[in-house]
Amino acid sequence: MLDKQYRAALDEPAPMLGDRSPRQAARTPAGREKLVIWLKFLENRSRNQTDPTDPMATYDFGWLRRELGVENLRR
């Protein structure tokens, strides 16, 4: 379910990305920088789940980084 949600989000505008989709942001150096920040925000939100059995608490965002070509641009 989460994979489906995040796969759809790749083509939806995100305010943190200047109202561009993650796929659009991945096309420019400035967009990739914002994309790394956005992905880190998602990762941090998921790690802060109070219920350790919540699927978000253990969700692996690595595939998103690979899909968008920013796996080596970590912050």
SULQUIDA-V23748 format. One record per residue. N is the residue number from 1. OMEGA is omega as a letter, one per 20 degrees, with the letter a starting at -180 (none if undefined). NEAR is the number of other ideal C-beta (glycine too) atoms within 10 Angstrom. Layout:
BEGIN
n=N omega=OMEGA near=NEAR
n=N omega=OMEGA near=NEAR
END
This chain:
BEGIN
n=1 omega=a near=6
n=2 omega=r near=12
n=3 omega=a near=11
n=4 omega=a near=8
n=5 omega=a near=8
n=6 omega=r near=16
n=7 omega=r near=12
n=8 omega=a near=9
n=9 omega=r near=16
n=10 omega=a near=16
n=11 omega=a near=10
n=12 omega=r near=11
n=13 omega=r near=13
n=14 omega=r near=18
n=15 omega=a near=8
n=16 omega=a near=15
n=17 omega=a near=19
n=18 omega=a near=12
n=19 omega=r near=9
n=20 omega=r near=19
n=21 omega=r near=15
n=22 omega=r near=24
n=23 omega=r near=17
n=24 omega=a near=17
n=25 omega=a near=24
n=26 omega=a near=18
n=27 omega=a near=12
n=28 omega=r near=12
n=29 omega=r near=7
n=30 omega=r near=9
n=31 omega=r near=21
n=32 omega=r near=16
n=33 omega=r near=14
n=34 omega=a near=18
n=35 omega=r near=27
n=36 omega=r near=17
n=37 omega=r near=13
n=38 omega=r near=21
n=39 omega=r near=22
n=40 omega=r near=13
n=41 omega=r near=12
n=42 omega=r near=17
n=43 omega=a near=17
n=44 omega=r near=9
n=45 omega=a near=11
n=46 omega=r near=17
n=47 omega=a near=11
n=48 omega=r near=9
n=49 omega=a near=14
n=50 omega=r near=6
n=51 omega=a near=8
n=52 omega=r near=7
n=53 omega=r near=7
n=54 omega=a near=11
n=55 omega=r near=11
n=56 omega=a near=13
n=57 omega=a near=13
n=58 omega=a near=11
n=59 omega=r near=18
n=60 omega=a near=11
n=61 omega=a near=14
n=62 omega=a near=11
n=63 omega=r near=12
n=64 omega=r near=22
n=65 omega=r near=18
n=66 omega=a near=11
n=67 omega=a near=15
n=68 omega=r near=21
n=69 omega=a near=13
n=70 omega=a near=20
n=71 omega=r near=13
n=72 omega=r near=7
n=73 omega=a near=14
n=74 omega=r near=10
n=75 omega=none near=7
END
